[in-house]
C-alpha cells in the first residue's frame, strides 16, 4: 500500500535548517543528510509500524533514529497517511522536543 507523506511545517523547517547548517560546514554534506532522511522515510513508508510507538497522547507517535546523523524522525500514521511531525536534533535541549 502506498502512503501519502505529509510534512508538518515544523518538520519542513527543521530539515531545511539542518541541510543549510551541514552545507555551511562542508559542501555536499547537506546533500548526504538529505539522502539519509530520504532513505529513512522510504523505510518508514515501507513499514510504518517498524519503529516503536509512544501513546502518551491520543495519537501514537513513532520515533526513527537516524544512523549517521544525530536526528530522530517523529511521525504518526493513519490508514493512508504518514505524518512527519518533527526531525529533531538529539543534541538539543530535550525540553524543546515536540510533545510527540
N, CA, C and O atoms as a MOPAC input file, in Angstrom:
PM7 MOZYME 1SCF
protein

 N      0.83500 1    -1.18100 1     0.00000 1
 C      0.00000 1     0.00000 1     0.00000 1
 C      0.88000 1     1.24400 1     0.00000 1
 O      1.87500 1     1.30700 1     0.72200 1
 N      0.51900 1     2.21200 1    -0.79400 1
 C      1.27200 1     3.45700 1    -0.87200 1
 C      0.69500 1     4.46900 1     0.12500 1
 O     -0.51200 1     4.70300 1     0.17100 1
 N      1.57200 1     5.04500 1     0.89900 1
 C      1.16200 1     6.05000 1     1.87700 1
 C      1.47700 1     7.44200 1     1.35500 1
 O      2.44600 1     7.63700 1     0.62100 1
 N      0.65800 1     8.40300 1     1.73800 1
 C      0.94500 1     9.80700 1     1.46800 1
 C      1.85600 1    10.30200 1     2.57600 1
 O      1.55000 1    10.12800 1     3.75500 1
 N      2.96600 1    10.91500 1     2.21300 1
 C      3.85200 1    11.52100 1     3.21100 1
 C      3.42700 1    12.96500 1     3.39000 1
 O      3.38100 1    13.72600 1     2.42400 1
 N      3.11700 1    13.34400 1     4.61900 1
 C      2.70700 1    14.70700 1     4.93100 1
 C      3.70000 1    15.27000 1     5.94000 1
 O      3.89500 1    14.70100 1     7.01500 1
 N      4.32300 1    16.38400 1     5.58900 1
 C      5.28500 1    17.03700 1     6.46800 1
 C      4.63000 1    18.24900 1     7.11500 1
 O      4.14400 1    19.14300 1     6.42200 1
 N      4.61900 1    18.27700 1     8.43500 1
 C      4.16300 1    19.48400 1     9.11300 1
 C      5.21100 1    20.57200 1     8.90900 1
 O      6.38600 1    20.28800 1     8.67300 1
 N      4.76900 1    21.80400 1     9.00300 1
 C      5.65200 1    22.94600 1     8.75500 1
 C      6.91900 1    22.87200 1     9.61100 1
 O      8.01800 1    23.15600 1     9.13600 1
 N      6.75000 1    22.49100 1    10.85700 1
 C      7.89700 1    22.39400 1    11.76900 1
 C      8.95400 1    21.43100 1    11.21700 1
 O     10.14300 1    21.75000 1    11.20800 1
 N      8.52300 1    20.26900 1    10.76300 1
 C      9.45000 1    19.27000 1    10.22500 1
 C     10.14600 1    19.78700 1     8.96700 1
 O     11.35000 1    19.59500 1     8.79600 1
 N      9.39600 1    20.43400 1     8.09900 1
 C      9.99800 1    21.01200 1     6.89300 1
 C     11.09500 1    22.00500 1     7.25800 1
 O     12.17700 1    21.99300 1     6.67200 1
 N     10.80600 1    22.86100 1     8.23100 1
 C     11.77700 1    23.87800 1     8.63700 1
 C     13.00900 1    23.22700 1     9.27300 1
 O     14.13700 1    23.65000 1     9.02100 1
 N     12.79400 1    22.21600 1    10.08300 1
 C     13.91800 1    21.53600 1    10.74100 1
 C     14.83400 1    20.87800 1     9.71000 1
 O     16.05600 1    20.93100 1     9.84700 1
 N     14.25800 1    20.26300 1     8.68800 1
 C     15.06700 1    19.64900 1     7.63800 1
 C     15.83800 1    20.72000 1     6.86900 1
 O     17.03600 1    20.57300 1     6.62700 1
 N     15.15800 1    21.78400 1     6.49100 1
 C     15.81900 1    22.87500 1     5.75800 1
 C     16.96000 1    23.48100 1     6.56200 1
 O     18.04200 1    23.72600 1     6.02900 1
 N     16.71700 1    23.72000 1     7.84000 1
 C     17.75800 1    24.30500 1     8.70100 1
 C     18.96300 1    23.37600 1     8.81600 1
 O     20.10800 1    23.82800 1     8.77700 1
 N     18.70300 1    22.08500 1     8.95600 1
 C     19.79800 1    21.11700 1     9.08700 1
 C     20.61100 1    21.03700 1     7.79600 1
 O     21.84100 1    21.00900 1     7.84000 1
 N     19.93800 1    21.00000 1     6.65600 1
 C     20.65100 1    20.95600 1     5.37500 1
 C     21.53100 1    22.18800 1     5.23000 1
 O     22.69600 1    22.08600 1     4.84300 1
 N     20.97700 1    23.34300 1     5.53700 1
 C     21.73400 1    24.59400 1     5.43800 1
 C     22.94300 1    24.57000 1     6.37400 1
 O     24.04000 1    24.96500 1     5.98000 1
 N     22.74600 1    24.11000 1     7.60900 1
 C     23.83400 1    24.06400 1     8.58700 1
 C     24.95000 1    23.13300 1     8.10300 1
 O     26.12900 1    23.48400 1     8.15700 1
 N     24.56500 1    21.94100 1     7.63000 1
 C     25.57200 1    20.98900 1     7.14100 1
 C     26.31400 1    21.53400 1     5.92100 1
 O     27.52900 1    21.36600 1     5.81200 1
 N     25.60200 1    22.18100 1     5.01100 1
 C     26.24700 1    22.73700 1     3.81300 1
 C     27.22500 1    23.85700 1     4.16600 1
 O     28.24600 1    24.02700 1     3.50000 1
 N     26.91100 1    24.61600 1     5.20900 1
 C     27.83700 1    25.67600 1     5.63900 1
 C     29.11000 1    25.07000 1     6.21800 1
 O     30.16900 1    25.69400 1     6.16600 1
 N     29.02000 1    23.87400 1     6.76200 1
 C     30.19300 1    23.21000 1     7.34100 1
 C     31.06500 1    22.59400 1     6.26300 1
 O     32.29300 1    22.66400 1     6.31600 1
 N     30.39800 1    21.98300 1     5.27200 1
 C     31.13800 1    21.33700 1     4.18100 1
 C     30.19700 1    21.15700 1     2.99600 1
 O     29.10300 1    20.61300 1     3.14200 1
 N     30.62500 1    21.61300 1     1.82900 1
 C     29.80500 1    21.48500 1     0.63300 1
 C     29.54300 1    20.00000 1     0.36500 1
 O     30.46700 1    19.18700 1     0.36000 1
 N     28.28800 1    19.66700 1     0.14800 1
 C     27.88900 1    18.29300 1    -0.13400 1
 C     27.37800 1    17.54300 1     1.08800 1
 O     26.71300 1    16.51600 1     0.95600 1
 N     27.68900 1    18.05500 1     2.28100 1
 C     27.24700 1    17.37800 1     3.49700 1
 C     25.73000 1    17.48300 1     3.68100 1
 O     25.10000 1    16.55300 1     4.18300 1
 N     25.15200 1    18.60400 1     3.27800 1
 C     23.70600 1    18.76900 1     3.33800 1
 C     23.00300 1    17.76400 1     2.44400 1
 O     21.95600 1    17.22800 1     2.80800 1
 N     23.57800 1    17.50500 1     1.27000 1
 C     23.01600 1    16.52200 1     0.33800 1
 C     23.07100 1    15.12500 1     0.95100 1
 O     22.12600 1    14.34800 1     0.81300 1
 N     24.17100 1    14.80200 1     1.62500 1
 C     24.28500 1    13.49800 1     2.28100 1
 C     23.23000 1    13.35100 1     3.37700 1
 O     22.63000 1    12.28800 1     3.53700 1
 N     23.01400 1    14.42500 1     4.12500 1
 C     21.98800 1    14.40400 1     5.17500 1
 C     20.61200 1    14.17600 1     4.55600 1
 O     19.83300 1    13.36000 1     5.04800 1
 N     20.31400 1    14.89900 1     3.47400 1
 C     19.02100 1    14.74800 1     2.80800 1
 C     18.83900 1    13.32300 1     2.29400 1
 O     17.74300 1    12.77100 1     2.39100 1
 N     19.88100 1    12.72800 1     1.75600 1
 C     19.80900 1    11.34200 1     1.28700 1
 C     19.51500 1    10.40100 1     2.44400 1
 O     18.73300 1     9.46200 1     2.29600 1
 N     20.13600 1    10.64400 1     3.60200 1
 C     19.85900 1     9.80800 1     4.77100 1
 C     18.39700 1     9.94000 1     5.20200 1
 O     17.75300 1     8.94700 1     5.54200 1
 N     17.87900 1    11.16600 1     5.18400 1
 C     16.46200 1    11.39700 1     5.52500 1
 C     15.56800 1    10.64700 1     4.52900 1
 O     14.63100 1     9.95700 1     4.93100 1
 N     15.85600 1    10.78300 1     3.25000 1
 C     15.02600 1    10.13300 1     2.22800 1
 C     15.05500 1     8.61100 1     2.37900 1
 O     14.02200 1     7.95300 1     2.25200 1
 N     16.23400 1     8.05400 1     2.64900 1
 C     16.34200 1     6.60500 1     2.85000 1
 C     15.50000 1     6.15200 1     4.04100 1
 O     14.81300 1     5.13300 1     3.97700 1
 N     15.56500 1     6.92000 1     5.12400 1
 C     14.79800 1     6.55400 1     6.32400 1
 C     13.30100 1     6.70500 1     6.07800 1
 O     12.51000 1     5.88700 1     6.54700 1
 N     12.90900 1     7.74000 1     5.34800 1
 C     11.48900 1     7.91300 1     5.01500 1
 C     10.98500 1     6.75900 1     4.15700 1
 O      9.82700 1     6.35900 1     4.27200 1
 N     11.84700 1     6.22400 1     3.30100 1
 C     11.45700 1     5.06600 1     2.49500 1
 C     11.20100 1     3.85900 1     3.39900 1
 O     10.23300 1     3.12500 1     3.19700 1
 N     12.07300 1     3.65300 1     4.40300 1
 C     11.85700 1     2.54700 1     5.35100 1
 C     10.54000 1     2.73900 1     6.10500 1
 O      9.79200 1     1.78500 1     6.32200 1
 N     10.27200 1     3.97100 1     6.49500 1
 C      9.03300 1     4.26200 1     7.22500 1
 C      7.81800 1     3.99600 1     6.34100 1
 O      6.85200 1     3.38700 1     6.80000 1
 N      7.84500 1     4.43500 1     5.09300 1
 C      6.68600 1     4.21900 1     4.22100 1
 C      6.53700 1     2.74500 1     3.84700 1
 O      5.42500 1     2.28100 1     3.59300 1
 N      7.64600 1     2.00900 1     3.81000 1
 C      7.55200 1     0.56900 1     3.54500 1
 C      6.87300 1    -0.16400 1     4.70100 1
 O      6.15500 1    -1.14200 1     4.49100 1
 N      7.10600 1     0.31700 1     5.91900 1
 C      6.52800 1    -0.33400 1     7.09800 1
 C      6.38200 1     0.68300 1     8.22900 1
 O      7.27900 1     0.80300 1     9.06400 1
 N      5.27800 1     1.40900 1     8.27000 1
 C      5.09600 1     2.45500 1     9.27700 1
 C      5.12200 1     1.95500 1    10.71900 1
 O      5.39200 1     2.72900 1    11.63700 1
 N      4.84500 1     0.68000 1    10.92400 1
 C      4.82100 1     0.13700 1    12.28100 1
 C      6.17700 1    -0.43700 1    12.71100 1
 O      6.28800 1    -1.03900 1    13.77900 1
 N      7.19300 1    -0.25300 1    11.88900 1
 C      8.51400 1    -0.79900 1    12.14600 1
 C      9.11500 1    -0.28100 1    13.45700 1
 O      9.77700 1    -1.02800 1    14.17800 1
 N      8.88500 1     0.97600 1    13.75600 1
 C      9.50100 1     1.60100 1    14.92600 1
 C      8.52700 1     1.65100 1    16.09300 1
 O      7.31500 1     1.74200 1    15.89700 1
 N      9.06500 1     1.59200 1    17.30900 1
 C      8.18300 1     1.58100 1    18.49100 1
 C      7.38900 1     2.86800 1    18.61900 1
 O      7.84100 1     3.94400 1    18.22800 1
 N      6.21500 1     2.73400 1    19.16700 1
 C      5.34600 1     3.87700 1    19.35300 1
 C      5.24800 1     4.28900 1    20.80000 1
 O      5.54700 1     3.52000 1    21.71400 1
 N      4.82300 1     5.51600 1    20.98400 1
 C      4.58400 1     6.05500 1    22.31400 1
 C      3.15900 1     6.58400 1    22.33200 1
 O      2.80800 1     7.44700 1    21.52800 1
 N      2.34400 1     6.08200 1    23.22900 1
 C      0.94900 1     6.52000 1    23.27200 1
 C      0.68900 1     7.42200 1    24.47400 1
 O     -0.29800 1     7.27000 1    25.19400 1
 N      1.62600 1     8.38200 1    24.66700 1
 C      1.49200 1     9.34300 1    25.76600 1
 C      0.28800 1    10.26000 1    25.55000 1
 O     -0.22300 1    10.86300 1    26.49400 1
 N     -0.15000 1    10.35500 1    24.31900 1
 C     -1.28400 1    11.20100 1    23.94600 1
 C     -2.25400 1    10.33300 1    23.14800 1
 O     -1.95600 1     9.16600 1    22.89700 1
 N     -3.39500 1    10.86500 1    22.74500 1
 C     -4.32300 1    10.06300 1    21.94400 1
 C     -3.71700 1     9.56200 1    20.61900 1
 O     -4.13800 1     8.53000 1    20.09600 1
 N     -2.73800 1    10.29000 1    20.08400 1
 C     -2.06600 1     9.87400 1    18.85300 1
 C     -0.84800 1     9.04200 1    19.21500 1
 O     -0.11800 1     9.38300 1    20.14600 1
 N     -0.62200 1     7.96000 1    18.49300 1
 C      0.58700 1     7.16100 1    18.71700 1
 C      1.69800 1     7.73900 1    17.84800 1
 O      1.60500 1     7.74800 1    16.62000 1
 N      2.73800 1     8.21400 1    18.50100 1
 C      3.89600 1     8.77000 1    17.80800 1
 C      4.99200 1     7.71800 1    17.77200 1
 O      5.20100 1     6.98200 1    18.73700 1
 N      5.68300 1     7.66000 1    16.65200 1
 C      6.79200 1     6.73700 1    16.48700 1
 C      8.06200 1     7.53400 1    16.24900 1
 O      8.02600 1     8.65000 1    15.73000 1
 N      9.19000 1     6.94100 1    16.63800 1
 C     10.47600 1     7.62600 1    16.51500 1
 C     11.45500 1     6.74200 1    15.76900 1
 O     11.69800 1     5.59100 1    16.13400 1
 N     12.00700 1     7.31400 1    14.71600 1
 C     13.02500 1     6.62000 1    13.93900 1
 C     14.33600 1     7.38600 1    14.11600 1
 O     14.42800 1     8.56100 1    13.76000 1
 N     15.33300 1     6.72300 1    14.66000 1
 C     16.63400 1     7.35800 1    14.90700 1
 C     17.51100 1     7.15600 1    13.67900 1
 O     17.68900 1     6.03200 1    13.20900 1
 N     18.06100 1     8.26500 1    13.15800 1
 C     18.96900 1     8.15800 1    12.01900 1
 C     20.27600 1     7.52500 1    12.46300 1
 O     20.70400 1     7.70600 1    13.60300 1
 N     20.90400 1     6.78800 1    11.57000 1
 C     22.12600 1     6.05200 1    11.91100 1
 C     23.37100 1     6.93300 1    11.89900 1
 O     24.24500 1     6.77600 1    12.75100 1
 N     23.46100 1     7.85500 1    10.94600 1
 C     24.68900 1     8.63600 1    10.76700 1
 C     24.59000 1    10.04700 1    11.34300 1
 O     25.60700 1    10.63200 1    11.71600 1
 N     23.41500 1    10.58200 1    11.41700 1
 C     23.20800 1    11.95700 1    11.87500 1
 C     22.48500 1    11.93500 1    13.21700 1
 O     21.70200 1    11.02500 1    13.48700 1
 N     22.74200 1    12.93100 1    14.05400 1
 C     22.11100 1    12.95400 1    15.39100 1
 C     20.67400 1    13.50300 1    15.36300 1
 O     20.36000 1    14.50300 1    16.01000 1
 N     19.81700 1    12.82000 1    14.59700 1
 C     18.43800 1    13.26300 1    14.44600 1
 C     17.49300 1    12.09400 1    14.64800 1
 O     17.85800 1    10.93400 1    14.45300 1
 N     16.28200 1    12.42100 1    15.03900 1
 C     15.21400 1    11.43700 1    15.16200 1
 C     14.00900 1    11.98000 1    14.38800 1
 O     13.66900 1    13.15900 1    14.49300 1
 N     13.37700 1    11.10900 1    13.61800 1
 C     12.16400 1    11.48400 1    12.89000 1
 C     10.98200 1    11.06800 1    13.75200 1
 O     10.84300 1     9.89800 1    14.10800 1
 N     10.14200 1    12.02400 1    14.08100 1
 C      8.94600 1    11.76100 1    14.87900 1
 C      7.74700 1    11.81300 1    13.93600 1
 O      7.50900 1    12.81600 1    13.26300 1
 N      6.99300 1    10.70300 1    13.90200 1
 C      5.88900 1    10.62300 1    12.95500 1
 C      4.71200 1     9.85100 1    13.55400 1
 O      4.83300 1     9.16600 1    14.56900 1
 N      3.59400 1     9.99200 1    12.89200 1
 C      2.41800 1     9.19200 1    13.21500 1
 C      1.86200 1     8.69200 1    11.88400 1
 O      2.23200 1     9.18300 1    10.81800 1
 N      0.97300 1     7.71500 1    11.96400 1
 C      0.41000 1     7.20000 1    10.72000 1
 C     -1.08200 1     6.93100 1    10.87600 1
 O     -1.59100 1     6.66100 1    11.96300 1
 N     -1.74300 1     7.01800 1     9.74800 1
 C     -3.14900 1     6.66200 1     9.65300 1
 C     -3.24600 1     5.56600 1     8.59200 1
 O     -2.23000 1     5.05800 1     8.11800 1
 N     -4.43600 1     5.22000 1     8.23600 1
 C     -4.63100 1     4.19200 1     7.21200 1
 C     -3.95900 1     4.57500 1     5.88800 1
 O     -3.43200 1     3.71100 1     5.18700 1
 N     -3.97700 1     5.85400 1     5.55000 1
 C     -3.47600 1     6.30900 1     4.25100 1
 C     -2.26300 1     7.22300 1     4.32100 1
 O     -1.56000 1     7.39200 1     3.32500 1
 N     -2.00800 1     7.81500 1     5.48300 1
 C     -1.00100 1     8.86400 1     5.57000 1
 C      0.07100 1     8.56800 1     6.61800 1
 O     -0.17500 1     7.89900 1     7.62100 1
 N      1.24600 1     9.08000 1     6.35400 1
 C      2.31100 1     9.14600 1     7.34900 1
 C      2.59800 1    10.62200 1     7.54400 1
 O      2.96000 1    11.32800 1     6.60300 1
 N      2.43200 1    11.07900 1     8.77500 1
 C      2.60000 1    12.49400 1     9.09100 1
 C      3.92300 1    12.66900 1     9.81600 1
 O      4.13900 1    12.09900 1    10.88600 1
 N      4.80800 1    13.46500 1     9.22200 1
 C      6.10900 1    13.74900 1     9.81900 1
 C      5.92300 1    15.00000 1    10.68800 1
 O      5.68200 1    16.09500 1    10.17900 1
 N      6.03800 1    14.81600 1    11.99400 1
 C      5.81700 1    15.91500 1    12.93500 1
 C      7.07900 1    16.70700 1    13.19600 1
 O      7.02900 1    17.92700 1    13.34800 1
 N      8.21300 1    16.02300 1    13.25000 1
 C      9.46300 1    16.70100 1    13.58700 1
 C     10.64300 1    15.86600 1    13.11800 1
 O     10.57600 1    14.63800 1    13.06400 1
 N     11.72100 1    16.55600 1    12.78200 1
 C     13.01700 1    15.92700 1    12.54400 1
 C     13.93200 1    16.60500 1    13.55900 1
 O     14.54400 1    17.63800 1    13.29000 1
 N     14.00000 1    15.98800 1    14.72900 1
 C     14.56600 1    16.62500 1    15.92200 1
 C     16.03800 1    16.27700 1    16.10500 1
 O     16.42300 1    15.10900 1    16.05100 1
 N     16.85000 1    17.29800 1    16.32100 1
 C     18.28100 1    17.11500 1    16.59200 1
 C     18.43300 1    16.62000 1    18.02900 1
 O     18.01100 1    17.29500 1    18.96700 1
 N     19.02800 1    15.45600 1    18.19900 1
 C     19.06700 1    14.82300 1    19.51500 1
 C     20.01300 1    15.50500 1    20.50000 1
 O     19.96200 1    15.20900 1    21.69400 1
 N     20.86800 1    16.40300 1    20.03400 1
 C     21.77300 1    17.09900 1    20.94300 1
 C     21.17200 1    18.40300 1    21.47200 1
 O     21.79600 1    19.09300 1    22.27800 1
 N     19.97500 1    18.73800 1    21.02500 1
 C     19.30300 1    19.93000 1    21.54000 1
 C     18.68000 1    19.62400 1    22.89500 1
 O     18.54200 1    18.46700 1    23.29400 1
 N     18.31900 1    20.66100 1    23.56800 1
 C     17.65500 1    20.53600 1    24.85700 1
 C     16.39600 1    19.67800 1    24.69100 1
 O     15.52500 1    20.03500 1    23.89900 1
 N     16.27600 1    18.56800 1    25.40800 1
 C     15.10500 1    17.69600 1    25.25600 1
 C     13.78300 1    18.39000 1    25.56600 1
 O     12.72700 1    17.94500 1    25.11600 1
 N     13.83700 1    19.46500 1    26.32100 1
 C     12.59800 1    20.22000 1    26.60300 1
 C     12.06600 1    20.90900 1    25.36800 1
 O     10.89900 1    21.29900 1    25.33400 1
 N     12.91100 1    21.06900 1    24.33600 1
 C     12.47900 1    21.70400 1    23.09700 1
 C     11.85400 1    20.70100 1    22.13900 1
 O     11.28100 1    21.08200 1    21.11800 1
 N     11.96700 1    19.42100 1    22.46800 1
 C     11.40200 1    18.38400 1    21.60900 1
 C      9.88100 1    18.52100 1    21.61900 1
 O      9.28500 1    18.78800 1    22.66200 1
 N      9.26000 1    18.33900 1    20.46700 1
 C      7.79700 1    18.40700 1    20.44800 1
 C      7.20600 1    17.34600 1    21.36100 1
 O      7.86400 1    16.35600 1    21.68200 1
 N      6.00000 1    17.54900 1    21.76500 1
 C      5.36600 1    16.63200 1    22.71700 1
 C      5.22900 1    15.23100 1    22.16900 1
 O      4.96000 1    14.29400 1    22.92100 1
 N      5.40700 1    15.07300 1    20.88100 1
 C      5.31500 1    13.74100 1    20.27800 1
 C      6.47100 1    12.88400 1    20.69500 1
 O      6.56100 1    11.72700 1    20.28400 1

